[in-house]
Amino acid sequence: MPAGKGRGEPNPGRTCVGKTMAMLCRLREVPRHLLVCEKSNFGHEKSRHRHLVETHYHNYRVSFLIPECGILAKELKDLVMDSGPYYFVKDLPLHELIAHEFINTFVKKGACYALTYNTNIDEDNTVALLPNGKLILSLDKDTYEETGLQGRPSQYSGRKTMKFSAEGSTMMSYFSNYRIQERQPKIALSTVTDLPCPVLRSGELRGEPEAACSAQELFEWLGAVFSNAELNNEPDNFISTYCCPQPSTVVARAYLCTITGFILPEKIRLLLEQLCRYFDEPKLAPWVTLSVQGFADSPVSWRENEHGFRKGGEHLYNFVVFSNRDYWLQLAVGANDDCPP
């Protein structure tokens, strides 16, 4: 019997075919993602921009990009620097979230948000407190429950490390009997030079051949910019061969700001309003963007819409603000979610 062909020894050809088939099966399992794009104007009476910002409760990262800008205006910079704080409370008994004192101190005043820390929603028990006073419980990957603040959760008890974000907060003193930490969001400010930018027209959401790029093309381009990917499609670049969609223009510099932490919807609304006012005076920039990512392991996306993880966990939105106060709004969720609102 030839060497290498004995019983129990691997057949290289068969192994290769088996691995290829397994890879193809995994590719078929790539989850679908949902992206909803719409356009409106901030002055329109039926514009829903404010509602969608205020009902996306658990925000992890906020980024904005301003083409043809090298120095951030004082009003914007002040808002960025005032993005926090937020808090971690270790081993907090969950009944504290429905205690009358907690409700009167934080919940009834509005703008109090909480989420379990370092839990995987598809593996662990996850809890979220919404500003309307509801507790959202993800007891395991197959169970989802809403519990009001009038009674204790019927199927869940114990302690969790919780992260909190609240307006005018007195968290440090309220939870002084527990191990509590105050943290500030991480802020990254940078200027990108010679940035290829897609050409956009506010009225052309789907783009126009050889005249303007579509909202989906912009969405993909923003992902590359925020990931610091090269946009020149060099053949020897083994990390990314992505290039800016066409038509495009190169801007000498663009200002990029990213805030990472636990960011209140109210803070994001103020940022959006300030970006709208950016065009009160003539600017070279034809548009600016504001992108918001939610915590991947939050049990909700918008309002009380159930959110899952599985293979992605995305729930995010992006505004493209034009100089005429038109805007594009893009909402995206991952494989486990229903269509965005």
Solvent accessible surface area in square Angstrom, and as a share of the most:
residue,aa,sasa,rsa
1,M,187,0.84
2,P,98,0.62
3,A,105,0.81
4,G,45,0.44
5,K,122,0.52
6,G,20,0.19
7,R,242,0.88
8,G,80,0.77
9,E,90,0.40
10,P,104,0.65
11,N,67,0.35
12,P,97,0.61
13,G,45,0.43
14,R,185,0.67
15,T,60,0.35
16,C,82,0.49
17,V,92,0.53
18,G,40,0.39
19,K,136,0.58
20,T,66,0.38
21,M,97,0.43
22,A,41,0.32
23,M,108,0.48
24,L,74,0.37
25,C,60,0.36
26,R,145,0.53
27,L,106,0.53
28,R,171,0.63
29,E,102,0.46
30,V,94,0.54
31,P,26,0.16
32,R,118,0.43
33,H,100,0.45
34,L,50,0.25
35,L,60,0.30
36,V,40,0.23
37,C,41,0.24
38,E,40,0.18
39,K,105,0.45
40,S,33,0.21
41,N,41,0.21
42,F,17,0.07
43,G,61,0.59
44,H,99,0.44
45,E,159,0.71
46,K,165,0.70
47,S,24,0.15
48,R,79,0.29
49,H,36,0.16
50,R,122,0.44
51,H,88,0.39
52,L,1,0.01
53,V,1,0.00
54,E,57,0.26
55,T,16,0.09
56,H,0,0.00
57,Y,16,0.06
58,H,1,0.01
59,N,0,0.00
60,Y,75,0.28
61,R,82,0.30
62,V,1,0.00
63,S,6,0.04
64,F,1,0.00
65,L,0,0.00
66,I,0,0.00
67,P,1,0.01
68,E,57,0.26
69,C,11,0.07
70,G,16,0.15
71,I,152,0.77
72,L,12,0.06
73,A,44,0.34
74,K,147,0.62
75,E,97,0.44
76,L,3,0.01
77,K,84,0.36
78,D,71,0.37
79,L,44,0.22
80,V,0,0.00
81,M,102,0.45
82,D,80,0.42
83,S,7,0.04
84,G,16,0.16
85,P,43,0.27
86,Y,24,0.09
87,Y,9,0.03
88,F,11,0.04
89,V,0,0.00
90,K,73,0.31
91,D,64,0.33
92,L,0,0.00
93,P,11,0.07
94,L,8,0.04
95,H,83,0.37
96,E,30,0.14
97,L,0,0.00
98,I,18,0.09
99,A,33,0.25
100,H,143,0.64
101,E,115,0.52
102,F,0,0.00
103,I,15,0.07
104,N,81,0.41
105,T,38,0.22
106,F,10,0.04
107,V,14,0.08
108,K,148,0.63
109,K,159,0.67
110,G,31,0.30
111,A,16,0.12
112,C,2,0.01
113,Y,4,0.01
114,A,0,0.00
115,L,3,0.02
116,T,5,0.03
117,Y,90,0.34
118,N,132,0.68
119,T,16,0.09
120,N,71,0.36
121,I,8,0.04
122,D,47,0.25
123,E,126,0.56
124,D,50,0.26
125,N,58,0.30
126,T,0,0.00
127,V,1,0.01
128,A,0,0.00
129,L,0,0.00
130,L,0,0.00
131,P,29,0.18
132,N,85,0.44
133,G,6,0.05
134,K,68,0.29
135,L,1,0.01
136,I,0,0.00
137,L,1,0.01
138,S,7,0.05
139,L,24,0.12
140,D,64,0.33
141,K,152,0.64
142,D,123,0.64
143,T,46,0.27
144,Y,64,0.24
145,E,35,0.16
146,E,77,0.35
147,T,17,0.10
148,G,39,0.38
149,L,19,0.09
150,Q,176,0.78
151,G,38,0.36
152,R,152,0.55
153,P,15,0.10
154,S,94,0.61
155,Q,122,0.54
156,Y,20,0.08
157,S,84,0.54
158,G,42,0.40
159,R,147,0.54
160,K,43,0.18
161,T,31,0.18
162,M,0,0.00
163,K,14,0.06
164,F,0,0.00
165,S,1,0.01
166,A,11,0.09
167,E,81,0.36
168,G,78,0.75
169,S,30,0.19
170,T,75,0.44
171,M,0,0.00
172,M,82,0.36
173,S,79,0.51
174,Y,49,0.19
175,F,1,0.00
176,S,75,0.48
177,N,142,0.73
178,Y,56,0.21
179,R,149,0.54
180,I,27,0.14
181,Q,72,0.32
182,E,86,0.39
183,R,93,0.34
184,Q,107,0.47
185,P,13,0.08
186,K,162,0.69
187,I,58,0.29
188,A,62,0.48
189,L,60,0.30
190,S,52,0.34
191,T,63,0.36
192,V,43,0.25
193,T,92,0.54
194,D,101,0.52
195,L,9,0.04
196,P,35,0.22
197,C,2,0.01
198,P,1,0.01
199,V,50,0.28
200,L,18,0.09
201,R,116,0.42
202,S,21,0.13
203,G,51,0.49
204,E,65,0.29
205,L,33,0.16
206,R,222,0.81
207,G,15,0.15
208,E,65,0.29
209,P,124,0.78
210,E,169,0.76
211,A,23,0.18
212,A,5,0.04
213,C,1,0.00
214,S,19,0.12
215,A,2,0.01
216,Q,105,0.47
217,E,62,0.28
218,L,0,0.00
219,F,48,0.20
220,E,88,0.40
221,W,0,0.00
222,L,5,0.03
223,G,38,0.36
224,A,13,0.10
225,V,8,0.05
226,F,60,0.25
227,S,83,0.53
228,N,129,0.66
229,A,32,0.25
230,E,95,0.43
231,L,18,0.09
232,N,82,0.42
233,N,74,0.38
234,E,77,0.34
235,P,121,0.76
236,D,102,0.53
237,N,28,0.14
238,F,192,0.80
239,I,170,0.86
240,S,22,0.14
241,T,87,0.51
242,Y,64,0.24
243,C,61,0.37
244,C,5,0.03
245,P,19,0.12
246,Q,126,0.56
247,P,31,0.19
248,S,38,0.24
249,T,70,0.41
250,V,97,0.56
251,V,8,0.04
252,A,67,0.52
253,R,124,0.45
254,A,0,0.00
255,Y,21,0.08
256,L,16,0.08
257,C,0,0.00
258,T,28,0.16
259,I,1,0.00
260,T,24,0.14
261,G,7,0.07
262,F,2,0.01
263,I,1,0.01
264,L,9,0.05
265,P,0,0.00
266,E,40,0.18
267,K,34,0.14
268,I,0,0.00
269,R,42,0.15
270,L,64,0.32
271,L,4,0.02
272,L,4,0.02
273,E,54,0.24
274,Q,28,0.13
275,L,0,0.00
276,C,11,0.06
277,R,115,0.42
278,Y,26,0.10
279,F,28,0.12
280,D,103,0.53
281,E,120,0.54
282,P,137,0.86
283,K,82,0.35
284,L,150,0.75
285,A,3,0.02
286,P,73,0.46
287,W,5,0.02
288,V,0,0.00
289,T,0,0.00
290,L,0,0.00
291,S,16,0.10
292,V,0,0.00
293,Q,71,0.31
294,G,10,0.10
295,F,29,0.12
296,A,38,0.29
297,D,36,0.19
298,S,0,0.00
299,P,0,0.00
300,V,0,0.00
301,S,5,0.03
302,W,1,0.00
303,R,84,0.31
304,E,48,0.21
305,N,52,0.27
306,E,101,0.45
307,H,3,0.01
308,G,10,0.10
309,F,61,0.25
310,R,152,0.56
311,K,110,0.47
312,G,19,0.18
313,G,2,0.02
314,E,59,0.26
315,H,2,0.01
316,L,31,0.16
317,Y,1,0.00
318,N,2,0.01
319,F,0,0.00
320,V,0,0.00
321,V,1,0.00
322,F,10,0.04
323,S,65,0.42
324,N,89,0.46
325,R,106,0.39
326,D,36,0.18
327,Y,0,0.00
328,W,0,0.00
329,L,0,0.00
330,Q,0,0.00
331,L,0,0.00
332,A,10,0.07
333,V,3,0.01
334,G,1,0.01
335,A,18,0.14
336,N,65,0.34
337,D,4,0.02
338,D,124,0.64
339,C,82,0.49
340,P,10,0.07
341,P,33,0.21
